[in-house]
Amino acid sequence: MARTWCLLPATTNTIADGEIWVKTDVYKVRLPLPEDCDVLVYGEVLTGTKQHDKAVSGKLNDPMMPVAWTNSYHGERVFRQHYGRGRGF
């Protein structure tokens, strides 16, 4: 199985909804995220290395890991991204 990841939108928000393709790692995030987090993008593991390859079924995508979200820090809204390498974002 190839390690390739497709990033999918999580919620409707002020960022345009649609598919994002990034060939990068999707790391595990400690779940659940704090209640004030608004997940913007989830990462999905694919079966191959191309954008339109099918998603892997089972534990690798259940649950899908959040890879971009906003939350509060010292009274301010902050953005956090969790892509696997510098070229991924």
N, C-alpha and C positions, 0 to 999 in steps of 0.2 A: 504494500500500500504506500503510495506517495504521500509526502507531507505537504499539502497545499491548503490554503485557507481562503475562504470567501467571507467577507464581512457584510452583514445584513443590518438594515435599520431596525431599531428596537421600538421606537415610539414616534408619534407625530409631534413635531416640535418646529422651532423656527429654522432649523437646518433642513434643506431640501430632502424630502424622502426619496429613496431609490437605492439601487444596489451599488456597493463600493467593492472594488476588487483590489486586493493587496496580497501579493505572494509573500507571506511572512508567517511567523509562528503565532499561535494563539496559546497564551499561557493560562494556567489556572489562576483564578482570583478567589480570594476568601469570600464565600457566600454565606448568608445574604449580605449584600452591600448595605450600608447605613440607610435608614429610611429617607433621608433628604437627598439621596442620589437619584438622578434622572439618567437612566441608561440611554445613550444615543445610538450605539452600535454594538451588536453581538458578533462574535467570531464563530464561524462554522468550518469544521474540518471536511475537506473534500476527498474523493477517492483517487484523484489524479492531480496533475499539475496545470490543468487548463481551467480557465474561468468558468466554463459551463459544465464541468464535471459534476457528477452527482455527489450529494452529501453522504458521508459515512453514517450508517445507522448504528444505534446503540449508545454505549456510555461516553464515547468521545464527544458527542454532541448533545448529551442529556445530563445536565443542562448545558446549553450553549453559554460560553463565557462572555461576559461583558468586556469590551475592549476600548470603549470610549464612553465617558459619562461626565456629568457635572455634579457637584455637591457644594456644600457650604464649608468654609474654613475661616475661622475668626470673623464671622459675620459677612464674609464676601463669597460670591459665587466663583468657583474655580472649575477648570476643565482638566480632566485626567485622561490620558490615552495609554494603552498598554500593548502597543505593537511590538513585534519581536526584534526589529533592527532599525537603524537610523533611516534607511531608505524607504521604510514602510509607511512613513507618515509625511 
